[in-house]
Amino acid sequence: MKFEKNQFFTFLVTSSFVLIMFHIHVRPSWPENNFSRLVYPDKDGKLVYTPDEKGNVIPDFSHCGYMGGGVALPNVPVVMIVAPQAEGDDTKRIQSKIDDLSQKEMNASGFRGALLFKKGTYRISRTLKVRASGVVLRGEGNNEDGTVLVATGKEKITLINFASHSGGAREVHHTHQIITDEYIPVGKRNFSVTDASDFMIGDQIIVHRPSTLEWIESIGMNRIRSIKPGVIQWKPGKYDLKFDRVIVAINGNEITIDAPMGSSFDRKYGGGWIYKYRYLQRIEQVGIENLRGVSEFDEKKKDHRRQGEFIDENHGWNFVVFSQIKNAWAKQVTSVHFGYSCVTVGPDCKWITVQDSQCLDPVSQIIGSRRYSFPIQGQLSLVLRCYTRRGRHDYVLHSRVAGPNAFVYCIADMAHSDTGPHHRWSVATLFDNVVVNGNAINVQDRQDSGTGHGWAGAQKVLWNCEAESFIIQRPPTAQNYAIGCIGKKKDGRYKRENGYWESHGKKVTPRSLYFKQLEDRLGADALNVVNQ
């Protein structure tokens, strides 16, 4: 593990975080006002959003993050402690501590308490599982002399897994209601249904956008060109988007939801519908803080084509995975040498914050399905002030992700591939001041990449980003945006209409779209909360 201790790399990581904090706290805006035509302040300083011909606007991404954004991560009291032991495997005794904590009564805030890992090294051979709400795992530092959890053995394990027992959201019978609007534009929060009389403020609903044959044909995803076997043409019903929302107002048959739609709903492509849902045993109010995870690997397996790279694959694969979780966080966690990710926001996750964390020097072959440093599969999640080194797809969305989601003030160094949506129509992601050194940020039709990635994403907003290059293409029925971005503008492998470009090579005001949207919605105090 020689390059973990390299002082030059340590300096790079530290310098990058200093640079991020400098921009946020010392330079909150540019010296001159260079406003976007699509998002600009009115005379009172609040942002105005310019709609296109159908009423679509850049959505409000400030609803992303723990508890719906703008809420401080809680400081949960320690109720149990575990200390390192001199030798041997620590898995069983740590899991026993987690299980004991999981049986404690929850307080009025929904927490059972924090399990504190004292400084030192812990050797873990199997996955540690958190299956109860209100459990927080906390260390005493995410550097080399803090709390270090070592993934041992020769299996591709996830070291820490937060997951529900539930099988997912279940529709409540007899609550299905058709949306009656001819068209709901991106960014809107209200719409009408046939009969809203059985709904109440506070109801959890799914706003369901179907993937009809007409829509798939309109974007060409039933005609993916390829001469290689195994390419999957998109099929109706396989690319539906399910937006997880809460009703905040009802006026007759008009319903208003808590966060904007990340996609348009068009009657000619199937419109949409809503229904109440139950999510039995979905856990929430869980977190992990101030820990370092290190995966052991075989140092003899070197990549002789790339200096400093190791390609062993029989070792720890993910440091932290959230799956089917609501209202959770990972704060100041560092992963070293894991083959896939530092923190994965997995399926059916909502309102997750990952902040001030690092994914360093993953060990794997440099090919597909590896080195996805901070991937998102859920919705309304925020990755804030994170750093990666030697990853591939560092800040990335998987398929059919119903946004919004946001990556804000993140840096990727020595990236082996591009950042951006990876495949199969994820929607509504903000890349806000994301910097990719030595590689690209791309939003494009990937056609037969993989088994038929096709259109990787829609309604993606790149705001004041920097990269070596950008590919920003516009899919039929949607749009993608590059505003205030610095880097070479390139065509994709497949020629498509360009997305919306504005102020290429010159940053725009406000410095951060996410933080300005948060300020507009909740006031200036919300900025101090998030920057704690």
N, C-alpha and C positions, 0 to 999 in steps of 0.2 A: 504494500500500500504506500509506495514511496511518494507518489505525487500528492497524496492527501496532506503531507507535511511540508510540501514545498512552500517556502516563505513567499516566493514571488506570487504564487496563486492566491495565497492568503491575503496578500496586499491587494490583489486585484478585486477580490470579493469585498473586502473592507472598503476599498475606494469606491466601488460601485454603489454601496449602500450610502456612503457619505454623499455621493453625487445625487442620489435620489432625494435624500433628506434636504440637501441644499436647494434643489429645485422647488420642493414643496414648501419649505418654511422660509427661505430667504428670497426666492424669486417667484412669488405667487402669480405674477403676470409679466407679460413682455413690456419692454420700454415704450413700444408704440402700439396703438390699437389697430390690429389687422383682423377685421371681423369676417366670418363666413357669411355668405348670402343666405345660407340655410338656417343658421343658428346665430343670433346676435342679440345684444341687450337693447331693451327699450329705454326710454328716458329715465325710468326708475331703476335701471340696472338689471331687471329680470330678463331672462332669455325669451326671445320670440322665435317661433319655429315656422319656417316657410313651407307650406304644403306644395306637393306637386299637383298635376292636373286631376288626380284622383283623391287628393286629400291626405296622402301618406306624408308623414313627417319622421324625422329622426326621433326615436322614442326616448323617454326619460329613463335612464339607466340607474338613477339614484336609488331605486327600489332593490337593487342587488346587494346582498350581504346579510349577515346575521340579523334576525328579527326585522327584515325588510329594509335594512340600510340606515345608517346614521345613528346606530345604537352602540354604546360602548360594550366591548366584550367584558363579561363579568369577571370579577375577582372572587372565585369560589373558595371558601375556607377549607383548609386541609383538615381531614378527619382521620386519615390513615397514612402511615409511612412505611416505605420499604427501603432497606439499605443493601448495598452490594455485599456479596459474600466472596470469600477468598478464592474459591474454585468451584467448578461444577456447573451444571445447567440450571438456569434460573427460571425456566418457563413455568414449571408447575407451581412454584411458590408465588410468582407474580400473578398468574391466572387465579390462584386461590384468593389473593388480596382483591383483585378486581371483582370476583364473584361475591366476596363478603361485602364489599362496598355496594354492589348492585342490589343487595338485600336490605340495605338501610332505608329508613323512611325518608321520603322527599320533604324538603321544607316548602314554605309557601311560594318560593320562587321557582320550584321545580327541580331543585338540585339535591343530590344525596351527599355531595362533598367531593373534595379532590384527594386523589392518591398521590402523595409526594414521593418521587424517586430521589433519594439522596445522591449527591455527587459520587461518581465512580462508574465502573463498567459492569454491565449485566450481560450475560450470555444467554441467548434465546434461540431455541432450535425449532420451535413451532409457532404458529400464529397466536398472538394474544387477542382475545375476542371480548369486545364490549357489546352487550346485548340488552342493556337497560338504560332508561333515560336518566339524566341528571348526574352522570359520571364524568369526572374530569381527571385526566392524567397529566401530571406536571413534574418537570425535572428542575434541576438547579443550574441550567445553562446548556446552550446548544453548541458550545465550542468543544475543543478536544479535552479540556480539563473540567468539563461540566458533567452532565448525566449522559452516558453513552450506552445505547442499547445495540448490541452486536448480534446480527443475524448469522447464526452458525449453520453448518451443514451444507448439503449439496442439493437443495431443492429450491424451486422458484416460489418461495413463500411470500405472502404478505405479512409483514412483521406485526402491525397493529390494524385490526379490522373492527370498525364500528358499523354494525348492521342490524336491521330489524329482523324479527322472526316472520314478519308479515309477507304475504305473497303479492302485495301491491294494493293499489287503490281499487275499491269495488264500487261499482255504480249502485246508488240507492234506487230500488225499483220505483217506477212510476214518477220519476223526476225528470225524465228526458223531455227537453223542450227545444224546438227548432228555432234558430235565429232567423228573424224575418227581414233583416236589412238586406238590400241588394248587394251592398258592398260595405265592408268595414275596413277603413284604412289602417295601415301600420301606425302605431302610437296612440290609438284611440283606447279609451277605457270604458265606453258605454255602448250599448246596443240593445235592440228590442228582441223579445221572444214571443211566441204565440200566446202563452199564458204564464205570467210570473206570480200568480196568486199563492202558490205553494212554497215560494222562496222567501227567506228572511235575511235581513242584514246579519252578517257574520257567518253565513253558510259558506262552507268550502265547496267549490265547484270545479269541474273540469270544463274548459271551453275547448271543444273538439273540432279540429279542422281536418276534414277527410282528404285522402289522396286519391282522387278519382282518375279514371282513365283519361278524361278530357284534360285535366291538369298535367298529368304525366306526359301526354302527347304534346302539350303546348310548350313544355320545356325540353322536349326531345329525349327524355330519359328512357323511352321504350325503343330507342334507336342508337344505343351506344355502339360505336364502331370498334370492332376488334377482330383480330385474326387468331388471338390466343384463346384456348379453352377456359371455361369456368367463369366467364363474364356474365353477370346477372343483370338482365334488363329489369327495370323497375316495374313493379306490379301494383295495381290498385289495392288499397287497404294496407299496404306494407309501409307507407311513408306518412301516416297520419301524425299530426302534431297535437299534443294534449297539454294545454296551458293550465297550470294549477293556480287557481285564483280564489280570492275571498270577496264576497259581495259587501260593498260598503254603502250602497244606496239603491233604493227601488222607487221608481216613479211610474205608476201604472204598470205597463209591461216593459218599461225600460229599466235595464239593470246596469249599475256602475260597479266596476271591479277595482281592486286595490292597486293593480299594476297594469301598465299598458300591454296591448297585444304586440307580439313580435313578428306578426305576419298579417297580411291582408286576408280577408274572408270574402270570396267572390261567389255570388249565387251561380254563375255560369260554370264554376268549377266545383260545385257541390255545396257551397255555403258552409254551414256549420251548425252545431247544436251544443247545448249545455246539459249537465246533470250534476246532482249532488253526489258526493262520494264519501265512503268511509275507508279509513286506513287503519285497520286493526293492528295494534302492537307496533305502530311506527314510533321509533324512539326519537327523542329530541333533547335539547339542552345538554349536549355532550361536547367535550373539547380536549385538545392536547396542546401542551405548551412547553417551551424551554427544554427541548430534548434533542439529542443527536442520535441518528440511526446510522450504523455502519454495517455494510454487508461484507463478510469475508468472501474471498474468491481465490482462485488459483492464479498466482502471479506468473507462473510459467507460460500461461496462454496469452501471448502478446500478439498485437496486430502489427506485423512487420512492415505494413505499408504506411502506417501512421504512427509517428513517434509519440510515446506516452499513452497509447491506447491499449487496453486489455480486452480480450474477447471471450473470457470464460462466461458460460451461461448457466451453470449449475450452482446457483447461489440465490440469495435474497432478491426478490423482484420488485416489491413495492414496500415503501416505508409505512405509509398510512393510507387506508382506503375508507371512505365514507360510502355507504350504500343504503338507500331507502331511509334517509335521515332528514330531519327538519331542524333548523336552528342549531347549527354546530359551528365549530371553529378549529382551526389549526394556527397557532401563533408561535413564531420564533422556533420553528423546527428545521433541522438541517438533515438532509440525507446524503450519504456518501457511498458510492459504488453500487447502489441498487440498479438492477437492469432496466426497470421500466419507469417508475415514478417516485417522486417525493410524496406528494399528496394527490390522490385521485378523488375527484368529486363524482361519484358513480351514479348509476341509474336511480331515478325517482328521488333525488336529493333536491332540497329547496332551502333557500336562505342560508347558505354556507359562506363563511369568510375564511380565506387562507391568506395570512399576511406575514410580512417580514420573515420569510422563509427561504431556504436555499436548497437547490438540487445540484450536487457537486459530483463530477467525474463518474458518471454511470459506467458500469462494466457490462458489455455485451457486444455481440456483433453489431456493426453499423448497417442494419437492414431494417425492413419493415417490422412493425409491432414491437418496437423497442425504443427506449429513451424518450418517452412522452412525459416530460418533467412535471407539468401541472395540467393534466387533462380534465375537461368538464363534460359530463354527460347529463347533469341535472339542469335546473333553471333557477334564476334569480340569485346567482352566486357571484362572489367577488374574490378575485385574486389580486392582492394589493402589495406593492413594494416587494416583489419576490425576485430572486436571482437564480440563474442557471449557468452551468458551465459544462461543455462537451455533450449537450443533449442533442436531440434531433428535432422532433416537433415539440417545442418547449411549452408554448402557450397555445393550447389546441382544443378544438371541439370534435367530439365524435359524431356519429350519424343521428339525424332526426332529433336534434337537441332543441327543445322549445325554450327560447330565451324569454326575457333578456338575461344576459350574463355580462360580466365586465372583467377585463384585465387592465389594471391601472398602475402606472409607474413600475413597470417590470423590465428587467434586462436579461438578455441571453448573450452569453459570450461563447465563442468558439463553437457555434452551432453547426451541426452536420446537415441540417435540413431546414425547411422553412417553418415559420410560425403561421398560424391561421386555422380556419376550419379545414378538417381533413377529408371528410367524405359525406355524401348523401344528405345534403340539405339541412344543416343546422341553421337556426335563424337568430337574428337580433343579438349580436355580440359587439361590445365596445372594446376596441384596442386603444387605450388612452395613454399616450406617452410610453408606448412599448418600444424598446430599443433592441434590435437584433444585430449584433456585431458579427460581420462576416457572412451573413446569409440574408434571407428574404422574408417578407411577409406577403403571402399570396391568398387571394380569394378568387377561385376560378373553376371552370368546368374541367375536371380531371379525367373525364371520359372513362377509359378502360383501365386506369390505374387500379391496382389491387384486383378486386373481382367486379369492378364497375362502380368506382367512386362517384363518377358523374359530377353534377353540380355540388361543390363542397359546402356552399353556404350562401345565404341571402340576408339582406338587411344588416350587413356588417359595416360598422363605422370605425374607420381608422382615423384617429384624431391626434395630430402632432406626434406621429410615430417616426422612427428613424430605422432604416435598414439599408443594406447594400442595394437591394432592388425590391420592386413591388410589381405584382400582377394583380390588377383589380378589374374584374369583368362583371358585366351586368347580365344576370339571368333573365329570361322572359318572365313576366309577371312580378318582378321584384327589382331591387337595386342594391348596389354596394357603393361605399363612399370612402374616398381618401382625401382628407382635409388637413392641410398644414403639414404634410408628410415630406420628409427629406430622404432621398434615395433615387436611384435610377428607375424610371418607368419602363416596364417591359411588356411585350406581348406574351401571352401564354403559349403553351404547346399547341393548343387548338385555338384558332382565330375566332374570337367572339367580340361582341360590342363591348367597348370600354365602360367601366362603371363611372361614377361621378368623381371627377378630380377637381379640386379647388386649392389655390394657393400652394401649388407644388413647389417645394424648395424653400418655402417661407412659413414659419409657424404662425398660428392664429391665436387670437384672444377669444375666450379665456384660455389660460394655460392648460387646465384640465377640465374637460367637459363633465366628467363624473362629479368632481367636487363642486363645480358651479351649479349643476343640477341639484345636488344635495343641499347646497346653500339656499337655492330658490325654494325648495320644498320645505325645508325644516329650519332654516335660519343659520346664521354664522356659527352658532354654538355647536352645530352638528359637525362642522369641520374640526373643531378642537377634539371632539369625542373620537372621531375616526383616526385622528393623527396621534392619539395617545400611545 
